[in-house]
Amino acid sequence: MPLSTTTDTTIAQQHWMGNFALFMMTAGALIFLGTTDDVLQNAYLNRSTIIILLLVIGITTFIISRSHIASKYQSHLLSIMLLIVPIISINLLPYAAVTAWASCFLFLMIALISYNRIVMWYTIVVVLATNLFIMFNTTTTLVEIDSSDHVARLGMVTIGICIALIINHLHIRNLSQLHSLANQLDEAAKRDPQTELLNMRGLEDFFDDANRQHLLLIGIHLENYYELARYFGEDIQARVLFECIERLQSLLPPYLALVRIEGGTLAVVMEKPEGVSCHDEMELLSQKMSAPYQIDLHQIYVNLYIVIDDGDTLQKSWMKRVQQVNSALQESVQNDKKVMCIDQTWRCEQTLRVEAARALSLAEVNRDFYLVYQLQYDSNQQTFVGLEALVRWKTELSKANQPSVFIPIAEKSDLIIRLGEWIFEEGCKTRKRLIGLVPENFTVSVNVSPRQLTNESFMPFIERMLLKYSLKPQQIKIEITESQSLDFESQPILRALRRIKTLDFPVSLDDFGTGHASYHVLERLLPLRQLKIPKQFIEQIEESAKRQSILESIFQLTRSMNVECIVEGVETGEEVQIAKDIGIHLFQGYFFAKPVSLTDIILLLESKIRKRWIKSMLPYLSYNMNWLRPLSFAA
């Protein structure tokens, strides 16, 4: 919250003065209502008039204190209303009492108006005038006052005024210093202490202006910022950050604010450039920022990821926009996308992910999920050699049932552990049902997430499943997806891989080439049975010589390691033929079989068995028919 200004304090004080005046005038009216006639014998106004006058003063003062007129004029009006009382009271009370009352009133008003000197000067002038008037008009019927008493009283009032002025001056000066210090602290709270850039508090104040809601908000993330401290030290980390900020300031188009969100994450607020593609500008900026930083003897490279929020949204909360930018930055790092735009499509996808996450938190594995299976084909043997279990989600959310949507969300929670165990057991059940329909070396592939590998209960669970369904490890293929979330160097994953190797499970590395698996990692995965080449390497390969070259290189790698190579996502005969010409003979995709239910898989396998039986029986049937034909003629 912003700090209160002196003007705000003065307004609050005037409201309090209006309340005080209304209370005091009401109390005075009640006092006069009960006052005896002996006390009022010198008054030139009757009781009713006095009571009405006091109530009018109180109510009018209260109304003025709440009015929207300028503070300066409001102070004058309040002073006039309050100081009518001592002027009128000269003719209402004995002179000695008037003098004492006026002196008390002076200190009362000083206490009320420590911020407002206008009211204070009114008080001083009226009190002095009242005392001087009493001094030169000594006629009274009730009290005999010596003239020297007036001089003494006037001196006491003068001393009180001087003391009040000194106290007021010191008080105002102290308040000004405190207010200045508070402003400095407030300003410091809006700045990052290390870089002096605006921080989140400063960004909040910046977006308080409604006219700034639709400005561009650009998030910039230094990917290896925290690693710099680990490998080079915090001093080098800070210097790289400062040089990065200086380079940004020199390369950025005109901008309104540069903000440090946290660590190596910055934000730029700027107006939309006219006639220029902001995306292209940021692409160019990313390229220029990728130049190495020369710090002492170190040449340091910094990967920069940029997210652009175009501001074309009904979202008015600046905090929500910053959160979206942070979320998009994480996504851009995971997908290794240097420049990314937050547009309406991205927001719809984000909304879908949020709704899917809420629905998944209520999902039950046995009720809301089911498996489909996609067959794997060997073109050399011209037969199906395995199938992959693919999970699907029964949900009313449109598009959320796609694995690319709900699997990453499930991996963020323990749901993936329960879901993974269910998939593995269902895969074992399926392989058990296929006994007699497929050869013994026919495999069912089951995907295993990184969270499952690091879970201590995973290995004991799969061992129990093998015993429960009387299966050999070679009949269940474990597919591990190559991704950034899978750290092959971590001890829990290494222990799980060693145990998988000991049990002799065939291991398939899914989506090879899209993550960070090195040759050293592939060695650790041995006995690696298979590398699965994702769809993007085979898609429209007939039109790309570069893709053909990459595919051939991967195949040569698998041959050198004595590992099978299977291509996913094949949809056309041209794609299959190019892969076969390279030497690949294992395929999975719509060209051979779509993902279908287990019932359809069993029907297909049974039909193939019948066809093979009929084909194998044709020679015998042909021989018997030839043997029977002469008999029929003889008959």
N, C-alpha and C positions, 0 to 999 in steps of 0.2 A: 504494500500500500504506500502511495506517496506521502511524504511528510506534510503536516499542516503548515500553511503559511501564516504570516502575521495577520494578513487580511482575514483569513478564516478564523483566527483566534479572536480578532476584534468583533467580527460578526457574532460569534458565540457569546462574547462578553456582553454585547448589546442585547442579545436575547435574554441573558441572565438579568441584566438591569431592568428590562421590561417586566420580567417576572417579579423582581424584588420591589419595583415601584408599585405594581398592582397589589402585592401583599401588604406593603407598608401603608399605602393609602387606605386600603380596606380596614387594616388594623386601626389607623387613626380615626376613621369614620366611626368605628365601633366604640373607640375611647370617648369621642365627643358625644356619642349617643348616651353614654353613662355619666358624663361630666355634670357636676352641680351648677346651679345658676350663679353661685357666689364666684366661682372661677371665671365664668363668662361675662361678668358684669362690665368689663372694659371693652368687650368685643363690639365691633360695629356691624357684624353680621350675626344673624340668628343661627340657632343650632342646625336647622334643616338645610340652610344655605351652605354652611360649612361642610356638612356631611356630603351633600351633593357635589360640591366643588372638589373635595378630596377623591371621591369615586370617579369623577370625570377625569381628573388628572391621572389617576392610576390606570384607568382603561385606555385613555388616549396614549399614555406612555407605552403601554403594552402593545398597542396597535402599531405605533411608530417603530418599535424595536423589531417587529415582524415584517415591516414593509420592505419593498424592493427598490427603494430610492437609494441614491449613491450614499456610500458610507460616511462621507464627509458631511453631507447635509443631514443625514440621520443623527450624527453626533450632536450637531447644533440643536436640532429639535428636541432631542432627549434632554440636553442640558437645560434648555429653557423650561421644559415641562417640570423637571425635578426641582429647579431653583425658584419656581413660583412659590413653593412652600415657605422658605424662610422669609421672603418678602411679605407675604400675606400675614405670617405669624407675628410680625411686629405689632400689629393691632389686635392680636388675639390673646397674647400672653403678657405677663409682667415683664418689664424690660430686662431685669437681671436674668430671668429664666430664658428669655430670648437670646441673650448674649451667650449663655452657657450652651443652649441648644444649637446655636449657629456654629460654635467651636467644635462640638461633637460631630455635627453634620459635615464639617470640613474633613475631618479624619475618616469619616465613613465614606465619603465620596472618593478620597484618595485611595482607599482600599479597593473601591470598585473600579477605578479607572486607571490602573497602573499601565495599561496599554494605550489609553486614549487621553492625550494631553488637552484636547479641546474641552472636554468636560471638566478637566482639572482647572483650567484657567477660568472657566465660568464660575466654578466653586470659589476660587480665591477672590475674584472680583466681587461676587455677591456677599461673601462673608465679611470682607473688609468694609464694603458699603453699609452693610447692616450694623456692624459695630460702630462705625463712624456716625451713622445716623443716631444710634442710641446715645453716643457720647455727647452729641450736640443737642439732643432733645431729652433732657433728664427729668421731665415732668412725669411723675407717676403717682398713683393714689395708693398703691399697696406696698411699695418697697422704697426705702430711702437709700440712695446710692451716692457715695462720695465721688467727686469728679476724679480723684486719683485712682479710684477703682477702675474707672473706664480706661485710664492710661495703662494700668497694669494688665487689664484684660486685653487691650489692643496689642500690647507688647507680647503677651503670651500667644495670641493668635498669629502675630508676625513670626515669632520664633517657630511655631508649629508649621507655618507655611514654608519657611526656609528648610526646616528639616524634611518636610514632605517633598519639596523640590529636589533636594539632594538624594533622598531615597529613591524618588521616581527616576532621576537621571541614572543612578547606579543600576537600578533594576532594569531599565530599558536597555542600558549598555550591555549588561550581562545577558539579557534575553537576546539581543542582537548577536552577541558572540556565540551563544548557544545555538541560535538559529543558523548562523553561518557554519558552525561546526557540524550541525545536523545535515545541512545541505552538502557539505563536503563528504560526510559519511555516506549519505544517500547516493552521491555521485560515484564514490568509490565502490559502493555495493553493485553498481551497474557495470563495472569494469572487471575484466579478468585480471587478477593481480600479476600474472606472469607476462602477458603480452600487451596489456592496456587496451585490448579490444573490448567491445561490448560483450557482455555475457547474456544469459537467459533473462535476467532481470532487466537489463538494458533493452533487450529485444521486446520485452513485454511493454515497456514504456513507448518504444518506437511504434509499435502496432496499436497503441491506444487510439491513435488518430484513425477514424473510420475511412478517410480517403486513402489510407495506405494498405487497406485490406487486400487489394487485388494486385499488389506488386509481385514481381518475380521473387521467389525464394529459392536460392540455389545452395544445395548442400555439397560440401567438398570434404572428402575423407582421405587421409593419408594412411594407406593400407598397413604399412609396416612401422607405424609410429611407435608402438610399444616395444617392438623388437629392437628398435634403435637403442633403447636404454639397456636392454639385455646384453647386446653385443658390443656397443660402443660407449655406454655410460650415459648418465642423465645429462651431463654437460653437452655432449655432442647432440643428444636428442633435442635439447632446448635450442641449440644453434641451428640445427636443421629446420626446426619449426619456425624460427625467426626469419631465416633466409627464404623459406617457403612463403611466408606471409609477405615479405618484401617483394618477392617475384610475382606473387598474385596481385599486389597493389599496382605494380608496374604494367602487368599484362591485361588486367581486367578492363572491360569497357567502363565508362562512368557509372559509379554505383553510389547508393545512398548510405549503406552501412555494411561493415564487415564484423562478423560476430564469431566468437569462439563458443561452440556448443559444449564440447568436452574433449579432453585429450587431443587427438589429431583430427577432430571433426570441426569444420568451420562452416559458416553460412554467409551468403552474400545476399543483400537485399538491393534490388535495382528495378528500374522501370523497364518495360518491354521495349526492346529496340525496334524501331519502325523500319520495315523493308529489309530486315536482316534475320536470318534463321538463327535463333538462339542456340539451337542444337549444334549447328555448324560452328558457331563461335566457340562453344564449350569444347567441341572436338579439337579445334585448333589450340585452345588453351591447354587441354590435356596433353597434347603432343609437345608443346613448348615447356610445360612443367615437368615433363619426363626427363629432361636433361639432367645429368648428374650434378650433385652438390659437392663442391670441393671444400671439405672441412679439415684443416691441418693437413695431414698426410692421407686422409681418407677420401675416397671417391664414392659417394653414397647415392644410390638410386632410390627414388621414392615413387611408388605407384599411386596415381591420383585417380579417384573415382568421383564422378560428378553426377548429381541428381538435380533436375530442374523441375520445380513446381510452378506451373504456368499461372496459378492464381485463378484460373477459370473454374471456380467451384462455388457452391453455396456455403461452403465451410467458412465460418467467420472467426473461429477460434484460432489465434496464432499458434497456441500450444498444440492443437490438433495438426496443424500444418507442419510444425517442426517434428512431431512424432511420425508423421507420414514420411517426411524426408529421411529421418533416421532409419525407418523400416525399409525404405527403398534403397538406401545406401548399403544396408546389409545384404539385400537381394542382389544389388549390382556387384558386390564383392564376391558373393557365392557363385554368380553366373559369369564372373570376370567380364562384366560389361562396363567399359570405361565411362560412357555417357548414357544417361537414361532419363526419360521424361515421365513425370507424373501427370498423366492425362486422364481423360474420362474412362478409357479402357482399363488403365491400371487401377483406378479407384474402384471400378466395378469388380475387378479381380480381388482387390483387397477386401471389399465388403463380402464377397463370396467366401474368402478364407476365414473371415471373422465368424460369419454365420455357420460355416462348416465346423469350425473349432467348437462353437457352442453346442452344435448338434452331436459332434463326436464325444463330447464330455458326458452325454446322456446315453450313448450307444452301448448295446450289449453285444459282445462278440458272437455268441451262438445264435442270436436272433437277427442281427442287422447286417451280417456279412455272409457272403457266399463265394465259392470258387468256380472259376471257369478254367478250361485247359486248352493250351495251344500245342499242337503236335510239332515235332521237329523231324525233318526229312533228311535222309542220306541219299544223295543222287547216285552214288556209286552202287549201293545196294538196292536202290529204288524201293526203299521202304521207310516206314517211320521207326525211329530209333529211340524216341523219348518224348516227353511232353513237359510243359512248364505250367505250374499252378499259379494262376493269376487271381488276386483277391478283388472283389467288387463290393460296393456298399449300397445297401438298399436305403435310399433316402429320398425325401420329397424335394430336396434342394436341387434345382436345375444346375447341371454341370458339375455339382460337387461330388458326384459318384465316380468321377475320373480319378484313377490312382495318382496322377500327377498333382491333384489337388489335396486329397485327404491323407495320402501316405506321408508327405513331409510334415503335415500337422500332427499326425499320430506319433511321428518320431520325436516330437518335442515333449511327449509325455510318456507315462508308463503304459499307455494303451498299446503301444507298439510291442511291448513285451507279451501282453496277453494275446494280442492279435497274432504275433509271430508264432507263439506256441500252438495256437489253434490251427494256423495254416500248416505248420509242420506235422501235427497229428493228422489233419485231414489228408495231407499228402501221403503219409504212411498208410492210411486207410485205403486211399485210392490205389497205391501200388499193390496192396494186399488183394484188392478186388480184381486186379489185372492179371493175377497169376493164372496161367493157362491160356491167356489171350495174347501174351507178348513173350518174347524171349527173356531169358533170365537176366541178360545184361541191359534190358530196357530200363531207362531211368526216369524218375519223376523229379523235376527240378523245383526246389523251394527257395524263395528269396529270404535272406537273413539280413536284418538291419544292423548297423554299427552298435546300437544300444543293446541288441540281443547278444552280440559277441562280448560286450563288456559286462554283461550281467552274469553273476556267479552261478545262477541256477540254470543257465542255458545248456551247458554241456551235460550235466546230470540228466536234464530233461530229455535230450535227444537220445541218450543212451537207454533211458527207460522206454522210450517209444520203439526203438529197435527190438528190444526184448518183448514188449507187449504185442507187437504185430509180426514177430518172427521174420524180420527182414535183415538182409545183409547191408552193410554201409554202402556198398557199391551200387545199390539200387536207388538210393536217395542222393541226388546231386544238390550240393549247397551252393547257391548263387550269392556272391558278395558283390555289391555295387561299388564301383570305383568312384569315390566322391571325396570332397574336402572334409566331410564330417568323419570319414574313416581314417584314423591316424594309425598307420601300420607300424609306427615306432612305439606306440604305447604298450606298456607291459600287459594290461588285461587282454588286449587284442592278440598280442603275441602268444600269450598262454593259451587262448582259445584256438588259435591257428595250429599250435603244436599238438593240442589234443585232437583236433580234427585230422591232422596228419597221422597221428598214432592210430586212430580208429579206421583209417583208410577210406574216409569219405572222399568221393570225387568233388573237386572244387571248381566252380566256374566263376570267372571274373566278368561281371556284367558291365555294359557301357564302357568298354575299354577305349581309352583315348580321350575321354571327357573329363578325367580327374587328374590325379597326381601320382599314379603308380609308376615307379621306376623299375629298371631291370633288377635292382637289388630287392625291391618289394616282391616282384614276381618270383624270385628265388625263394623268398620266405613263404610264399603261398604253395610251393610245391608240396605234395604232388598235385599241381594244378592240371586239371583235366582239359580245361576249355577256356578260350578267350571269346567273349561275345562282342561282335562288332555292331555298334548301334546303327539305327536307321539312317542317321544323317550322313554316314560315310558311303552308303549304297544308293541313297535316293538320287534319282536322275544321274546316275554315274555314267550313263552312255553319252552324256553331254559334257562331261568334265574329265579331261585327261589328268588333272591334278588329283581328283578323288581316286581314279584308277591307280595312280602311282602310290597314294597313301595306302590303299587297300592291299596292293601287292607287297608293300614294305611290312605291313602288319602280318601278312601271311608268311613272309620269309622269317619274321621273328618267331612265329609259332613253330615253324618247321625246325628252327635251330634249337628250340626248347623241347621238342617232341610233345607239343601241346596241340590239341584240336582247335580248329578255328571255325566258328559258326557265325553266320550273318543273320541278323534280325531285320525284320521289317521289309523283306523282299515282297514286291507287289507286281512286278512285271517279268515277262520272260526274258527281256533284254538284260535286266539286272542279274537274273540267275545265270544267263549264258556268260556274261562278262566275268562273274565270280568263278564260274566253272573253268573258264579259260585260264584264269590266274592259278587255279589249282584247288579252290575251295569246293567242298562237296557236301557240307552240312548247312541246312537252311531252316529258318523259322520265319513265317510271315503269311500274309493273306493269300499269296500266290498258291501256297500249298494247303493251308488250313486256317480258318478263323478260330478265335477262342470260342469254345462251346462248352456245354455242360458235360459232366461225366457220363450221363446216360447216352448222349450222342456219341461220345468217344467209344463207349463199349459197343454200341450198335455198329459203328464204323469198323471197329476191329473184328467183330463177329462176322460182318459181311465179307471182309477180306479173307477171313479163315475159310468161309464157305466157298469163296471164289477159288482159293488155292486148292481146296479139296476137290472141287469139280474139275479144275484144270489138271490136277494130278491123276484123276480117275478117267480122263478122256481117252488115253491109250487103251485102257482095259475095256472101256465101253465100246470103242471102235473095233477091237479084236472080237468081242462077243457078238457084235452085230454082224460082222463078216462070217462068223461061224454059223450063225442062225439063218442067214439068207438062203443057202442051198436047201436047207430043210423046208423052208417055206415054198420054194419052187417045186420040190418033189411032192409036197402035199397037194 
